[in-house]
Amino acid sequence: MKKAKIVFWVIVLAFAAVIVYQNKIFFMAKQSLKLQLPLLEGYHTPELPHAVIFLVFFLAGFLIAYFFSLYERFKSKKTIKNLKAATASQLEELAALKSQLESLQRTSSGGSTESEAPRTEQTA
């Protein structure tokens, strides 16, 4: 599976590289962005190549997605921690019950040999 994943990402990156290479003129063309709000003066960015603008917006989206997923990750870690604690307590309880069962079996087999009748198998 690891090799398939590596092959997949190599193909995706090669495809992206071909797209960028074949459209080099577009990606290297420079453009300025303008932000104009009603109460503020307009803001113009310096002229940047399209590739840089795409990269900035891609990284901004990546960071936004990362920070939105932090809550879920912390919640999952807390759930895993609680489940591990519950598992540990149940394993301790299981060990205690097994030891109690063994002690009961020892006392019943050691003290009541007279009550056990020899078993005979019936054949049909």
C-alpha positions in Angstrom: 0.0 0.0 0.0 2.9 2.3 0.7 4.3 1.9 -2.8 0.9 2.6 -4.3 0.6 5.8 -2.3 4.1 6.9 -3.4 3.3 6.2 -7.0 0.0 8.1 -6.7 1.7 11.2 -5.3 4.5 11.0 -7.9 1.9 11.0 -10.7 0.0 13.9 -9.1 3.1 16.0 -8.7 4.3 15.1 -12.3 0.9 16.2 -13.6 1.0 19.5 -11.7 4.6 20.1 -12.9 3.5 19.5 -16.6 0.6 22.0 -16.1 2.9 24.6 -14.6 5.6 24.1 -17.3 3.1 24.3 -20.2 1.6 27.5 -18.8 4.8 29.1 -17.7 3.9 32.4 -19.3 0.6 32.7 -17.3 2.2 31.7 -14.0 5.1 34.2 -14.5 2.8 37.1 -15.5 2.7 39.8 -12.8 -0.4 41.3 -11.4 -1.4 43.5 -8.5 -4.3 42.9 -6.2 -6.6 45.7 -5.0 -8.6 45.8 -1.9 -11.1 48.6 -1.7 -13.4 49.0 1.4 -16.1 51.7 1.7 -14.6 53.4 4.8 -10.9 52.9 4.1 -8.5 53.9 1.4 -7.8 51.4 -1.3 -4.9 49.0 -0.8 -2.7 47.7 -3.7 -0.2 44.9 -3.4 3.0 45.1 -5.3 3.0 43.4 -8.6 3.6 39.7 -8.0 3.7 36.7 -10.4 0.5 34.6 -10.5 2.4 31.6 -9.1 3.2 33.5 -5.9 -0.4 34.7 -5.5 -1.6 31.1 -6.0 0.9 29.8 -3.5 -0.1 32.4 -0.9 -3.8 31.7 -1.2 -3.1 27.9 -1.1 -1.1 28.2 2.1 -3.7 30.5 3.6 -6.4 27.9 2.9 -4.2 25.1 4.2 -3.6 27.0 7.5 -7.4 27.8 7.9 -8.2 24.1 7.4 -5.5 23.1 9.9 -6.8 25.4 12.6 -10.4 24.4 12.0 -9.4 20.7 12.4 -7.5 21.3 15.7 -10.7 21.2 17.8 -11.7 17.8 16.3 -8.2 16.4 16.9 -8.1 17.6 20.6 -11.6 16.1 21.0 -10.5 12.8 19.5 -7.4 12.7 21.7 -9.5 13.2 24.8 -11.9 10.5 23.7 -9.0 8.1 23.0 -7.6 8.9 26.5 -10.9 8.2 28.2 -11.4 4.9 26.2 -7.9 3.7 27.2 -8.6 4.5 30.8 -11.9 2.6 30.6 -10.1 -0.4 29.0 -7.5 -0.4 31.7 -10.1 -0.4 34.5 -12.1 -3.2 32.8 -8.9 -5.3 32.4 -8.2 -4.8 36.1 -11.8 -5.8 36.9 -11.5 -8.8 34.7 -8.3 -9.9 36.4 -9.9 -9.5 39.8 -12.9 -11.6 38.7 -10.7 -14.3 37.2 -8.7 -14.6 40.5 -12.0 -14.7 42.4 -13.3 -17.5 40.1 -10.1 -19.5 40.6 -10.2 -19.2 44.3 -13.8 -20.3 44.3 -13.0 -23.3 42.1 -10.1 -24.3 44.4 -12.3 -24.1 47.5 -15.1 -26.0 45.9 -12.9 -28.8 44.4 -10.8 -29.1 47.5 -13.5 -29.4 50.1 -16.3 -31.2 48.4 -14.9 -34.4 46.9 -17.6 -36.5 48.5 -20.4 -34.7 46.7 -19.0 -35.3 43.3 -20.4 -38.6 42.0 -18.4 -40.5 39.4 -19.7 -39.7 36.0 -20.6 -42.5 33.6 -21.0 -41.9 30.0 -24.1 -43.2 28.4 -24.0 -44.5 24.9 -27.0 -44.6 22.7 
